[in-house]
Amino acid sequence: MPSLRLPLLSWAALTLVSIGCGSSGPQVNLVEGQVTMDGSPLAGSTVMFSPTPSSSGRAAAGVTDASGAYKLTL
């Protein structure tokens, strides 16, 4: 009779790996845009997003690049 050790160990390893693949963390969102003043890009500006007191969101901040663009992960 063939040994069942290898198939059982393989099954256990796959089960443990698949458990760790679930999305258990908070939802992550990307916010991007461009800051302008009088139609021109505003480089070096600080952009801040803050959650409202009644929400459970996360705050994020960043600085615009030379073209006034920003990308933040919330």
C-alpha positions as CSV (number, residue, x, y, z in Angstrom):
1,M,0.0,0.0,0.0
2,P,1.5,3.4,-1.0
3,S,2.4,5.8,1.8
4,L,-0.2,8.5,2.5
5,R,2.3,10.8,4.1
6,L,3.2,12.9,1.0
7,P,-0.4,13.4,-0.2
8,L,-1.5,14.4,3.4
9,L,1.4,16.8,3.8
10,S,0.7,18.3,0.4
11,W,-2.9,18.8,1.2
12,A,-2.1,20.4,4.6
13,A,0.4,22.8,3.0
14,L,-2.0,23.9,0.3
15,T,-4.7,24.4,2.9
16,L,-2.5,26.6,5.0
17,V,-1.3,28.6,1.9
18,S,-4.9,29.2,0.7
19,I,-6.0,30.5,4.1
20,G,-3.3,33.2,3.9
21,C,-4.5,34.4,0.5
22,G,-7.8,35.9,1.7
23,S,-8.3,39.7,1.8
24,S,-8.6,40.3,5.5
25,G,-7.3,43.9,5.5
26,P,-9.1,47.2,5.0
27,Q,-10.2,48.3,1.6
28,V,-7.5,50.4,-0.2
29,N,-8.4,53.1,-2.7
30,L,-6.3,55.2,-5.0
31,V,-7.0,58.9,-5.3
32,E,-5.3,60.9,-8.0
33,G,-5.7,64.3,-9.5
34,Q,-4.0,67.6,-10.5
35,V,-3.7,70.8,-8.6
36,T,-3.8,74.0,-10.6
37,M,-4.0,77.7,-9.9
38,D,-5.3,80.1,-12.6
39,G,-5.0,77.2,-15.1
40,S,-1.3,76.4,-14.4
41,P,0.0,73.3,-12.6
42,L,0.9,74.0,-8.9
43,A,4.1,72.0,-8.1
44,G,5.1,71.3,-4.6
45,S,1.6,71.7,-3.1
46,T,0.6,69.5,-0.1
47,V,-2.6,67.5,-0.7
48,M,-4.4,66.1,2.3
49,F,-7.4,63.8,2.7
50,S,-8.9,63.3,6.1
51,P,-11.8,61.0,7.1
52,T,-14.9,62.5,8.6
53,P,-15.4,61.9,12.3
54,S,-18.2,59.4,11.7
55,S,-16.2,57.3,9.2
56,S,-13.5,54.7,9.7
57,G,-11.4,55.8,6.7
58,R,-7.7,56.6,6.7
59,A,-6.0,59.9,6.2
60,A,-3.4,60.4,3.5
61,A,-1.1,63.3,2.4
62,G,1.3,63.9,-0.4
63,V,3.0,66.5,-2.5
64,T,2.3,67.4,-6.1
65,D,5.0,66.8,-8.7
66,A,6.2,69.3,-11.4
67,S,2.9,68.9,-13.4
68,G,0.8,69.4,-10.3
69,A,-0.2,65.7,-10.2
70,Y,-0.7,63.7,-7.1
71,K,-1.5,60.0,-6.2
72,L,-2.5,59.0,-2.7
73,T,-3.4,55.6,-1.4
74,L,-6.2,55.6,1.2
